[in-house]
Amino acid sequence: MKNRKSQIDAFFSTGSIAIAGVSRHEKKFGRVVYNDLRKSGYDVLAINPNLNEIQGDKCYADVNELPEEVESLLIVTPKKETDEVLRNAITKGIKNIWVQQASDTDRTLKIAEEYNKEIICKKCIFMFAEPVSGFHKFHRTIVKFLGQLPK
């Protein structure tokens, strides 16, 4: 499995991005991603089975509750939940799936292969969500210099 720039571009080009694993806790990664993407102008939908809303916006219990038009899903769940969320997303027909680095398991890529589904995996969304800033901008510059950005 090789991440391609066209996959990443397609992920960000859809109308909205659902995020599985948005936390109620402000400092946890799922919540940081949710807040930062919102602040950057992305239309984001939160998924957390333990919340009805987050910051006044509806929070979905799981992938299957998402509106049909959602085409992109970022998975930032704990590893023990990742593969089930991935299977549900694939069977629901979500086109663009990104499994945040550190959320993937040793089965994640095998599951995607079983379904013949290409996913983005082992990459940090902050390296690609515009505008890239701070440490992530520096990191992306280094990765680009080393020729390791997806092509």
PyMOL commands that set and color helices and strands:
alter all, ss='L'
color gray80, all
select helices_A, chain A and resi 5-13+29-39+63-65+79-92+108-114+125-127+134-145
alter helices_A, ss='H'
color red, helices_A
select strands_A, chain A and resi 17-20+44-47+53-54+57-60+72-75+96-100+120-123
alter strands_A, ss='S'
color yellow, strands_A
deselect
rebuild
show_as cartoon
